[in-house]
Amino acid sequence: MAIGKYSSKRWWMLIVSIVIGTLIGIYLQGFASTASYFRNIVSVGFNFRDVNLAVIDFGLKFYFHANLGTLIGGIAGLWIIR
């Protein structure tokens, strides 16, 4: 059982480092000197602006953005969990 818990913790460390890397990349997009390096490499998703059912109205939006910070965070995460 201890191996499963340790393995789960390792995956969370990887996911957290990828998210932190992405957030740093988005932050660095705001500066003119680093914006060209940290532009979004991948931007995919879908957007249902208005779904109208007889009883309820709702919308759904999901996008995935990846930049150089995402790649650096993933590599750092793999190095950390190694």
N, C-alpha and C positions, 0 to 999 in steps of 0.2 A: 503493500500500500504506500509506503513512503516514496517509492520510485515514481508512482503516478502523481503524487502531490508535487514532487520536485520538478517533474516534467511540465506540469501545468504552470508552475511559477515561472519556468524558463520561457514559455510561450508568452505569458503576460509581459515579461520584461522586453521581449522582442517587439510586441505590439505597441507598448508604451514608448519605446525608443523610436519607432517609425512615426508615431503620432507627434512626438516632440520634434523630430527632424522636419516633418511637414510644416508644423507651426513656425519653426524657425525660418524655414524656406519662404513661407508666406510673408513673414515679417521682413525678411531681407529683400523681397520683391518691391517694397516701398521705397528703397533707396536707389537713386539713379545709377550709382556705381556698381551695384550688385544685381540690379533687376534683370539684366540680360542673362546672367548665370543661373538665376533661380526662377526663371519663368516656368509655367506649367508645362511639363512634358506630356502628360496624359490628363485629359479632362473628358470623362464620359459620365453619362447619367441619363435620367429621364425626369420629366416634369409633367404631372397631370394637374393642370391648374385648377380645373373645376370638375369634380365628379358629382353629378347630380342624381341622387337616388330619390325615390318618392318620399322618403322619410327624412333623410339627412343630405347635406351638402358638405363635401370635404375636398381637400387637395393633398397631393402627395408629391414631394420633390426629393430626389436622391442623386447626388453627384459624387464622383470620386476624382480628386485632383492629386497628381503626383508631380513633384519637382525634384531638383537636385538634393534638397534637404531630406526628402523621403528616402532617396537612395543612400545618402550618408547616414541617416538614422537607422536604416535597415542593416547596413554594414556594421555600424557601431553596436547595434543590438546583437547581431550574431557574434561579434567579438566578446561582448559582455557575457553571454550565456555559454560561451565556449569553455 
